[in-house]
Amino acid sequence: MPKRNSSVVGREFGQGVRDAIEQSGMTQRRLAELLDWQEAKMSDAVNGKGGITEVELIRLLS
């Protein structure tokens, strides 16, 4: 699997996702389970490393 680098925009997005997860009372692990994602995928998303499709983004935000 290729190494993913983060970007400023990605890190800002990730911070917003982390804030939303925290406000929901869920953990990243639980959200990954609900989305049927591997924890590494969730970690990449919240660390601004991308790796999610537009459809996955819509599922994440809903």
C-alpha positions in Angstrom: 0.0 0.0 0.0 1.4 3.4 -0.9 2.4 5.8 1.8 -0.1 8.6 2.2 1.1 12.1 3.1 -1.2 14.6 4.8 -1.9 18.1 3.6 -3.0 21.2 5.4 -6.5 20.9 4.0 -6.6 17.2 4.9 -5.4 17.9 8.5 -8.1 20.6 8.9 -10.7 18.2 7.6 -9.4 15.5 9.9 -9.6 17.9 12.9 -13.3 18.6 12.0 -14.0 14.9 11.8 -12.3 14.3 15.2 -14.3 17.1 16.8 -17.6 15.6 15.3 -16.7 12.1 16.6 -16.0 13.5 20.0 -19.2 15.5 20.1 -21.1 12.3 19.1 -19.8 10.4 22.1 -18.4 7.7 19.8 -14.9 6.5 19.4 -13.0 6.3 16.1 -13.0 2.5 16.5 -16.8 2.4 16.9 -17.4 4.7 13.9 -15.1 2.5 11.8 -17.1 -0.5 12.8 -20.4 1.2 11.9 -19.0 2.2 8.5 -17.4 -1.3 8.0 -14.0 0.3 7.6 -10.6 -0.9 8.9 -9.4 1.3 11.8 -6.4 2.2 9.6 -8.7 3.8 7.1 -10.4 5.9 9.8 -7.0 6.9 11.2 -5.9 8.0 7.7 -9.0 10.1 7.3 -8.7 11.9 10.7 -5.0 12.4 10.2 -5.5 14.2 6.9 -4.1 11.4 4.7 -7.2 10.9 2.6 -8.0 7.5 1.2 -11.8 7.8 1.2 -14.1 8.2 -1.8 -16.8 10.8 -2.2 -19.5 8.1 -1.3 -17.5 7.1 1.8 -17.3 10.8 2.8 -21.0 11.1 2.5 -21.5 8.0 4.7 -19.0 9.4 7.2 -20.7 12.8 7.5 -24.2 11.3 7.8 
